[in-house]
Amino acid sequence: MTFDLFVTAFVTIFLVIDPIGLLPFYIALTSEHTKTERRGIALRSTGISLFVLLLFAFAGDQILQGIGIGMPAFRIAGGVLLFMTAVDMLFEKRAERRGNQTEASDRPDPSVFPLATPLIAGPGSIAAVILLAGGGTDRVQALSITLGALFLVLALVLALFFLAGPVERLLGKVGINVVTRLLGMLLAALAVQFVVDGMHGLGVI
C-alpha cells in the first residue's frame, strides 16, 4: 500500500514538473553561460525549488490562507511572469540585453526566475505537493511519501541539467536558436494556460 502511494506521488510530481521537458528550457536560458556557471545555476535552481516545495509541503495551506491568497490567483501571477520570459525568448530581447553586458557577473541569472520558480516550483507542483502531503488519514505517512517522491524527481532534474552540455553540442548554435524560439511559443501558451486555469478557478470563465 505504501509503495503504491509512493508510485502515485512520484508519477504525479514527475508529470507536473516534467524534468525531461525542463532540459531544453535550461539549455536555452543558460546558453551564454560557462560550464561552471551552468552547474552553479543547476544547483541553485534545484536547491531553491526544493526549499519552496518543502515549505509548501509542510505548511502550504496555512501560508496561502494566512496571507489571503488562493491557488487561482497564484496561477494567474505565475502565468503572467512566465509570459514575460516567453516574450524575451521569442523576440531575442535577452540576447539584446546580453550584448550590452560585458562582465560575466552582469549576466542574468535564471536560477531563481524562471527556473526555480515558476518552471520547477510553479503553481502546478506547489498545488501537487500540498494535495499529496495532506492526502489520506495519516498525515505523517502522506508527508513522508510526498517528500521521498519530491527528492527523487528533483534529483532527476539536477542530473538532466548536468547533461545539458552534450545535448547542446548535439543541437549546435542554430539548433539551439530554433529550439529557443519554439520553446518561447510553447512557454507563452503554457503561461496563458496558467492564467486561464486561474480565472476558471475564480469563476470568471
DOTOR-670379 format. One line per 10 residues: for each residue x, z, y of N, C-alpha, C. Coordinates in Angstrom, 3 decimals, always signed. Layout:
N
X/Z/Y/X/Z/Y/X/Z/Y  ...;
END
This chain:
205
+0.831/+0.000/-1.198/+0.000/+0.000/+0.000/+0.872/+0.000/+1.257  +1.919/+0.837/+1.254/+2.830/+0.900/+2.400/+3.549/-0.422/+2.594  +3.976/-1.029/+1.468/+4.658/-2.320/+1.549/+3.738/-3.392/+2.118  +2.497/-3.388/+1.694/+1.524/-4.358/+2.212/+1.341/-4.193/+3.720  +1.276/-2.943/+4.174/+1.144/-2.684/+5.602/+2.378/-3.155/+6.375  +3.555/-2.956/+5.755/+4.792/-3.407/+6.400/+4.820/-4.925/+6.519  +4.429/-5.617/+5.449/+4.393/-7.079/+5.477/+3.434/-7.558/+6.570  +2.283/-6.917/+6.640/+1.306/-7.285/+7.668/+1.876/-7.088/+9.065  +2.532/-5.937/+9.298/+3.120/-5.648/+10.608/+4.241/-6.624/+10.928  +5.092/-6.902/+9.932/+6.221/-7.816/+10.152/+5.726/-9.221/+10.496;
+4.781/-9.729/+9.715/+4.260/-11.081/+9.952/+3.595/-11.163/+11.327  +2.833/-10.137/+11.679/+2.152/-10.131/+12.978/+3.152/-10.176/+14.123  +4.143/-9.288/+14.091/+5.143/-9.231/+15.166/+6.000/-10.488/+15.177  +6.341/-10.988/+13.987/+7.163/-12.199/+13.891/+6.452/-13.390/+14.523  +5.182/-13.550/+14.205/+4.439/-14.683/+14.738/+4.230/-14.574/+16.248  +4.021/-13.357/+16.730/+3.795/-13.177/+18.171/+5.088/-13.422/+18.958  +6.204/-12.838/+18.502/+7.480/-13.006/+19.199/+8.077/-14.386/+18.941  +7.928/-14.900/+17.713/+8.400/-16.234/+17.327/+9.899/-16.408/+17.587  +10.768/-15.745/+16.800/+12.218/-15.847/+17.010/+12.743/-17.282/+16.978  +12.215/-18.106/+16.083/+12.676/-19.491/+15.985/+12.303/-20.267/+17.249;
+11.100/-20.051/+17.731/+10.661/-20.723/+18.945/+11.396/-20.250/+20.192  +11.947/-19.022/+20.158/+12.678/-18.494/+21.306/+14.050/-19.133/+21.474  +14.645/-19.623/+20.376/+16.009/-20.138/+20.423/+16.189/-21.262/+21.433  +15.325/-22.281/+21.449/+15.502/-23.339/+22.454/+15.398/-22.821/+23.885  +14.517/-21.852/+24.122/+14.403/-21.267/+25.455/+15.700/-20.552/+25.835  +16.266/-19.831/+24.888/+17.528/-19.128/+25.140/+18.629/-20.118/+25.468  +18.701/-21.212/+24.711/+19.718/-22.238/+24.954/+19.555/-22.842/+26.346  +18.320/-23.168/+26.692/+18.053/-23.791/+27.997/+18.378/-22.847/+29.150  +18.032/-21.579/+28.993/+18.217/-20.609/+30.074/+19.664/-20.161/+30.235  +20.507/-20.370/+29.205/+21.902/-19.919/+29.267/+22.879/-21.082/+29.140;
+22.413/-22.296/+29.396/+23.237/-23.487/+29.152/+24.505/-23.523/+30.003  +24.520/-22.867/+31.163/+25.690/-22.915/+32.038/+26.482/-21.603/+32.029  +26.228/-20.763/+31.058/+26.981/-19.517/+30.918/+28.066/-19.688/+29.860  +29.106/-18.862/+29.966/+30.173/-18.900/+28.973/+29.708/-18.248/+27.671  +30.512/-18.412/+26.632/+30.167/-17.838/+25.334/+30.049/-16.319/+25.421  +30.986/-15.687/+26.128/+30.953/-14.230/+26.282/+29.715/-13.786/+27.048  +29.402/-14.514/+28.135/+28.216/-14.188/+28.922/+26.947/-14.340/+28.094  +26.921/-15.372/+27.265/+25.743/-15.609/+26.424/+25.519/-14.470/+25.441  +26.617/-14.005/+24.847/+26.481/-12.888/+23.905/+25.982/-11.641/+24.626  +26.472/-11.430/+25.843/+26.001/-10.293/+26.623/+24.523/-10.411/+26.960;
+24.095/-11.632/+27.331/+22.688/-11.874/+27.634/+21.832/-11.638/+26.397  +22.320/-12.097/+25.232/+21.583/-11.899/+23.978/+21.409/-10.416/+23.675  +22.497/-9.652/+23.831/+22.435/-8.217/+23.545/+21.535/-7.487/+24.540  +21.666/-7.831/+25.822/+20.846/-7.161/+26.842/+19.367/-7.494/+26.676  +19.065/-8.767/+26.445/+17.656/-9.164/+26.350/+16.968/-8.512/+25.158  +17.650/-8.480/+24.004/+17.041/-7.837/+22.838/+16.988/-6.321/+23.013  +18.011/-5.750/+23.638/+18.021/-4.309/+23.857/+16.920/-3.872/+24.819  +16.755/-4.613/+25.917/+15.718/-4.280/+26.894/+14.330/-4.455/+26.295  +14.143/-5.562/+25.558/+12.829/-5.798/+24.945/+12.524/-4.736/+23.894  +13.552/-4.277/+23.160/+13.352/-3.203/+22.189/+12.889/-1.935/+22.892;
+13.526/-1.604/+24.011/+13.143/-0.411/+24.765/+11.694/-0.508/+25.244  +11.337/-1.671/+25.796/+9.977/-1.865/+26.312/+8.953/-1.732/+25.194  +9.221/-2.389/+24.056/+8.265/-2.366/+22.949/+8.177/-0.988/+22.297  +9.307/-0.282/+22.228/+9.275/+1.087/+21.711/+8.432/+1.982/+22.620  +8.600/+1.801/+23.915/+7.848/+2.588/+24.879/+6.347/+2.394/+24.689  +5.935/+1.135/+24.509/+4.512/+0.865/+24.342/+4.024/+1.229/+22.941  +4.904/+1.190/+21.940/+4.504/+1.613/+20.599/+4.178/+3.099/+20.581  +4.959/+3.897/+21.320/+4.758/+5.334/+21.341/+3.651/+5.761/+22.316  +3.572/+5.073/+23.455/+2.645/+5.555/+24.488/+1.983/+4.423/+25.257  +1.703/+3.320/+24.578/+1.137/+2.152/+25.249/-0.215/+2.401/+25.885;
-1.129/+2.949/+25.114/-2.475/+3.202/+25.633/-2.451/+4.144/+26.828  -1.667/+5.206/+26.711/-1.598/+6.189/+27.789/-0.995/+5.587/+29.054  +0.019/+4.712/+28.896/+0.683/+4.106/+30.054/-0.283/+3.203/+30.815  -0.936/+2.296/+30.098/-1.830/+1.351/+30.755/-3.034/+2.057/+31.372  -3.598/+3.002/+30.624/-4.751/+3.731/+31.150/-4.364/+4.627/+32.314  -3.174/+5.207/+32.225/-2.722/+6.128/+33.269/-2.537/+5.466/+34.620  -2.123/+4.202/+34.625/-1.922/+3.512/+35.906/-3.053/+2.528/+36.202  -4.094/+2.590/+35.382/-5.282/+1.793/+35.646/-5.127/+0.311/+35.428  -4.271/-0.082/+34.476/-4.058/-1.499/+34.187/-4.604/-1.815/+32.806  -5.441/-2.826/+32.727/-5.955/-3.279/+31.451/-5.094/-4.395/+30.892;
-5.207/-4.647/+29.588/-4.429/-5.710/+28.969/-4.744/-7.083/+29.559  -5.991/-7.382/+29.931/-6.259/-8.691/+30.556/-5.452/-8.905/+31.840  -5.391/-7.891/+32.681/-4.608/-8.002/+33.914/-3.125/-8.166/+33.608  -2.668/-7.494/+32.560/-1.271/-7.594/+32.150/-0.957/-9.017/+31.684  -1.884/-9.631/+30.962/-1.707/-11.009/+30.501/-1.633/-11.979/+31.688  -2.494/-11.787/+32.668/-2.511/-12.676/+33.830/-1.189/-12.584/+34.595  -0.704/-11.365/+34.811/+0.557/-11.179/+35.524/+1.719/-11.831/+34.767  +1.757/-11.634/+33.460/+2.808/-12.255/+32.652/+2.732/-13.778/+32.703  +1.514/-14.312/+32.703/+1.328/-15.753/+32.765/+1.827/-16.343/+34.075  +1.554/-15.671/+35.183/+1.994/-16.154/+36.495/+3.523/-16.187/+36.572;
+4.171/-15.111/+36.104/+5.634/-15.051/+36.131/+6.239/-16.125/+35.239  +5.637/-16.342/+34.079/+6.129/-17.348/+33.148/+5.974/-18.749/+33.724  +4.890/-18.979/+34.458/+4.655/-20.294/+35.055/+5.724/-20.616/+36.105  +6.165/-19.610/+36.844/+7.216/-19.822/+37.839/+8.505/-20.288/+37.169  +8.830/-19.709/+36.026/+10.012/-20.134/+35.283/+9.849/-21.559/+34.774  +8.650/-21.893/+34.312/+8.382/-23.238/+33.802/+8.575/-24.293/+34.889  +8.138/-23.996/+36.108/+8.309/-24.935/+37.224/+9.797/-25.172/+37.495  +10.585/-24.102/+37.445/+12.030/-24.243/+37.634/+12.641/-25.150/+36.574  +12.210/-24.990/+35.328/+12.743/-25.793/+34.233/+12.334/-27.260/+34.357  +11.106/-27.505/+34.763/+10.592/-28.876/+34.858/+11.241/-29.660/+35.994;
+11.454/-29.029/+37.133/+11.955/-29.739/+38.313/+13.412/-29.430/+38.626  +14.120/-28.815/+37.668/+15.551/-28.539/+37.773/+15.911/-27.740/+39.015  +15.029/-26.844/+39.442/+15.336/-26.006/+40.594/+16.417/-24.989/+40.252  +16.475/-24.592/+38.984/+17.538/-23.669/+38.578/+18.895/-24.340/+38.729  +18.981/-25.621/+38.325/+20.244/-26.346/+38.439/+20.649/-26.518/+39.902  +19.669/-26.751/+40.769/+19.940/-26.896/+42.197/+20.485/-25.605/+42.773  +19.905/-24.490/+42.379/+20.394/-23.194/+42.871/+21.786/-22.916/+42.340  +22.015/-23.267/+41.083/+23.319/-23.003/+40.478/+24.416/-23.830/+41.143  +24.043/-24.992/+41.669/+25.027/-25.831/+42.336/+25.595/-25.173/+43.575  +24.869/-24.253/+44.163/+25.317/-23.531/+45.353/+26.002/-22.218/+45.009;
+26.140/-21.955/+43.711/+26.753/-20.697/+43.280/+28.087/-21.019/+42.618  +29.158/-20.510/+43.165/+30.483/-20.860/+42.676/+31.090/-19.805/+41.769  +30.705/-18.563/+41.942/+31.293/-17.495/+41.145/+30.406/-17.156/+39.968  +31.044/-16.841/+38.834/+30.293/-16.536/+37.607/+29.382/-15.343/+37.789  +29.805/-14.394/+38.637/+28.994/-13.201/+38.835/+27.700/-13.506/+39.574  +27.639/-14.681/+40.243/+26.463/-15.040/+41.004/+25.435/-15.813/+40.170  +25.785/-16.172/+38.954/+24.856/-16.918/+38.127/+23.627/-16.069/+37.803  +22.469/-16.689/+37.795/+21.260/-15.930/+37.468/+21.319/-15.414/+36.040  +20.961/-14.168/+35.865/+20.974/-13.546/+34.550/+19.544/-13.506/+34.007  +19.264/-14.320/+32.971/+17.902/-14.367/+32.431/+17.608/-13.299/+31.396;
+18.507/-12.333/+31.214/+18.324/-11.361/+30.133/+17.097/-10.481/+30.342  +16.848/-10.073/+31.599/+15.674/-9.238/+31.879/+14.429/-10.113/+32.002  +14.502/-11.095/+32.911/+13.407/-12.039/+33.092/+13.978/-13.457/+33.060  +13.484/-14.353/+32.233/+12.253/-14.208/+31.441/+12.464/-13.886/+29.965  +13.747/-13.660/+29.524/+13.964/-13.469/+28.087/+13.358/-12.167/+27.563  +13.835/-11.023/+28.094/+13.315/-9.738/+27.598/+11.823/-9.623/+27.849  +11.433/-9.894/+29.103/+10.009/-9.926/+29.454/+9.774/-11.145/+30.335  +8.816/-11.997/+30.056/+7.759/-11.769/+29.058/+7.927/-12.553/+27.747  +9.112/-13.229/+27.545/+9.231/-14.060/+26.344/+9.303/-13.233/+25.059  +10.101/-12.164/+25.041/+10.178/-11.329/+23.835/+9.151/-10.206/+23.918;
+9.297/-9.355/+24.906/+8.336/-8.256/+25.094/+7.284/-8.699/+26.101  +6.407/-9.571/+25.675/+5.353/-10.077/+26.525/+4.020/-9.425/+26.218  +2.965/-9.905/+26.860/+1.636/-9.323/+26.621/+1.231/-9.338/+25.152  +1.557/-10.429/+24.460/+1.181/-10.534/+23.049/+1.879/-9.519/+22.175  +3.214/-9.416/+22.314/+3.968/-8.474/+21.479/+3.664/-7.030/+21.857  +3.452/-6.762/+23.151/+3.092/-5.409/+23.571/+1.738/-5.019/+22.995  +0.781/-5.939/+23.075/-0.535/-5.670/+22.502/-0.439/-5.464/+20.993  +0.414/-6.256/+20.335/+0.555/-6.153/+18.876/+1.091/-4.785/+18.462  +2.158/-4.311/+19.139/+2.733/-3.025/+18.732/+1.781/-1.872/+19.061  +1.031/-1.998/+20.161/+0.064/-0.952/+20.485/-0.998/-0.861/+19.404;
-1.521/-2.002/+18.978/-2.574/-2.024/+17.963/-2.057/-1.596/+16.600  -0.859/-2.085/+16.211/-0.304/-1.752/+14.895/+0.078/-0.272/+14.819  +0.689/+0.245/+15.880/+1.124/+1.647/+15.865/-0.049/+2.614/+15.883  -1.177/+2.158/+16.412/-2.345/+3.037/+16.474/-3.357/+2.766/+15.392  -3.036/+1.854/+14.473/-3.983/+1.486/+13.428/-4.006/+2.474/+12.271  -5.124/+2.504/+11.565/-5.237/+3.379/+10.396/-5.486/+4.824/+10.767  -5.586/+5.644/+9.743/-5.864/+7.068/+9.958/-4.586/+7.897/+10.058  -3.480/+7.374/+9.481/-2.206/+8.093/+9.504/-1.343/+7.523/+10.626  -1.347/+8.186/+11.764/-0.618/+7.710/+12.947/+0.885/+7.638/+12.692  +1.450/+8.632/+12.012/+2.893/+8.675/+11.761/+3.304/+7.512/+10.868;
+2.539/+7.264/+9.812/+2.856/+6.165/+8.904/+2.745/+4.818/+9.619  +1.681/+4.629/+10.384/+1.487/+3.371/+11.102/+2.612/+3.132/+12.101  +3.022/+4.192/+12.796/+4.098/+4.068/+13.776/+5.419/+3.738/+13.093  +5.699/+4.407/+11.969/+6.940/+4.164/+11.237/+7.017/+2.721/+10.728  +5.926/+2.238/+10.167/+5.885/+0.868/+9.646/+6.054/-0.144/+10.784  +5.388/+0.112/+11.899/+5.487/-0.776/+13.049/+6.912/-0.832/+13.582  +7.570/+0.318/+13.684/+8.941/+0.365/+14.191/+9.901/-0.354/+13.256  +9.705/-0.193/+11.947/+10.555/-0.883/+10.974/+10.426/-2.394/+11.096  +9.201/-2.868/+11.204/+8.961/-4.303/+11.345/+9.528/-4.822/+12.656  +9.383/-4.038/+13.718/+9.880/-4.434/+15.037/+11.399/-4.558/+15.039;
+12.096/-3.585/+14.459/+13.552/-3.634/+14.384/+14.017/-4.879/+13.626  +13.350/-5.194/+12.529/+13.744/-6.334/+11.712/+13.549/-7.651/+12.471  +12.426/-7.793/+13.153/+12.159/-9.027/+13.905/+13.163/-9.199/+15.042  +13.460/-8.128/+15.767/+14.409/-8.236/+16.874/+15.831/-8.478/+16.380  +16.146/-7.997/+15.186/+17.449/-8.310/+14.586/+17.554/-9.809/+14.295  +16.461/-10.400/+13.852/+16.432/-11.846/+13.626/+16.573/-12.614/+14.937  +15.925/-12.120/+15.987/+16.042/-12.743/+17.310/+17.498/-12.748/+17.757  +18.171/-11.608/+17.644/+19.567/-11.490/+18.059/+20.468/-12.411/+17.241  +20.242/-12.469/+15.930/+21.049/-13.333/+15.067/+20.900/-14.797/+15.459  +19.691/-15.223/+15.758/+19.466/-16.610/+16.161/+20.081/-16.902/+17.529;
+20.040/-15.930/+18.430/+20.673/-16.110/+19.740/+22.177/-16.313/+19.581  +22.799/-15.590/+18.661/+24.231/-15.729/+18.432/+24.585/-17.102/+17.852  +23.613/-17.778/+17.234/+23.841/-19.114/+16.673/+23.533/-20.223/+17.680  +23.273/-19.851/+18.920/+22.875/-20.841/+19.925/+23.959/-21.872/+20.182  +25.229/-21.452/+20.162/+26.338/-22.365/+20.435/+26.364/-23.576/+19.507  +26.402/-23.378/+18.188/+26.392/-24.519/+17.267/+25.164/-25.419/+17.434  +24.020/-24.806/+17.682/+22.796/-25.602/+17.874/+22.910/-26.457/+19.132  +23.469/-25.880/+20.196/+23.618/-26.625/+21.446/+24.598/-27.783/+21.282  +25.697/-27.557/+20.563/+26.657/-28.636/+20.330/+26.029/-29.764/+19.530  +25.150/-29.405/+18.639/+24.468/-30.416/+17.829/+23.559/-31.284/+18.699;
+22.894/-30.682/+19.658/+21.975/-31.422/+20.523/+22.700/-32.217/+21.608  +23.797/-31.666/+22.150/+24.512/-32.337/+23.226/+23.863/-32.078/+24.583  +24.556/-32.501/+25.657/+24.065/-32.240/+27.014/+22.748/-32.958/+27.289  +22.665/-34.231/+26.865/+21.438/-34.997/+27.081/+20.285/-34.382/+26.294  +20.567/-34.002/+25.059/+19.539/-33.394/+24.216/+19.018/-32.097/+24.807  +19.937/-31.279/+25.345/+19.538/-30.021/+25.963/+18.670/-30.273/+27.186  +19.015/-31.316/+27.973/+18.236/-31.648/+29.165/+16.814/-32.056/+28.785  +16.718/-32.875/+27.734/+15.400/-33.307/+27.266/+14.599/-32.112/+26.758  +15.249/-31.269/+25.958/+14.575/-30.093/+25.405/+14.128/-29.152/+26.518  +14.975/-29.001/+27.556/+14.622/-28.121/+28.668/+13.353/-28.594/+29.357;
+13.262/-29.916/+29.600/+12.056/-30.455/+30.247/+10.824/-30.253/+29.365  +10.971/-30.547/+28.076/+9.838/-30.391/+27.158/+9.399/-28.934/+27.082  +10.393/-28.032/+27.025/+10.065/-26.612/+26.941/+9.457/-26.107/+28.246  +9.859/-26.705/+29.356/+9.240/-26.341/+30.626/+7.756/-26.641/+30.603  +7.401/-27.791/+30.036/+5.988/-28.158/+29.928/+5.248/-27.216/+28.986  +5.869/-26.927/+27.845/+5.251/-26.016/+26.884/+5.116/-24.610/+27.472  +6.132/-24.205/+28.223/+6.115/-22.877/+28.839/+5.006/-22.789/+29.884  +4.816/-23.878/+30.623/+3.734/-23.906/+31.612/+2.377/-23.768/+30.923  +2.220/-24.477/+29.792/+0.961/-24.391/+29.041/+0.758/-22.988/+28.478  +1.852/-22.380/+27.993/+1.766/-21.016/+27.470/+1.389/-20.040/+28.582;
+1.949/-20.247/+29.766/+1.628/-19.382/+30.897/+0.162/-19.494/+31.284  -0.341/-20.727/+31.301/-1.757/-20.934/+31.616/-2.640/-20.270/+30.568  -2.213/-20.339/+29.294/-2.993/-19.717/+28.222/-3.052/-18.205/+28.391  -1.928/-17.607/+28.833/-1.911/-16.174/+29.114/-2.942/-15.834/+30.191  -2.956/-16.649/+31.247/-3.892/-16.405/+32.347/-5.335/-16.570/+31.879  -5.588/-17.637/+31.090/-6.941/-17.882/+30.570/-7.389/-16.724/+29.685  -6.488/-16.257/+28.808/-6.830/-15.119/+27.932/-7.138/-13.881/+28.753  -6.350/-13.677/+29.811/-6.600/-12.525/+30.658/-7.929/-12.608/+31.395  -8.262/-13.807/+31.896/-9.527/-13.991/+32.585/-10.697/-13.851/+31.619  -10.492/-14.331/+30.377/-11.540/-14.174/+29.356/-11.752/-12.698/+29.041;
-10.659/-11.947/+28.979/-10.779/-10.520/+28.716/-11.486/-9.775/+29.832  -11.360/-10.294/+31.065/-12.036/-9.680/+32.203/-13.482/-10.132/+32.325  -13.857/-11.118/+31.485/-15.227/-11.630/+31.523/-15.462/-12.650/+32.602  -14.379/-13.173/+33.203/-14.517/-14.172/+34.261/-14.944/-15.506/+33.679  -14.394/-15.844/+32.505/-14.747/-17.105/+31.843/-15.124/-16.824/+30.398;
END
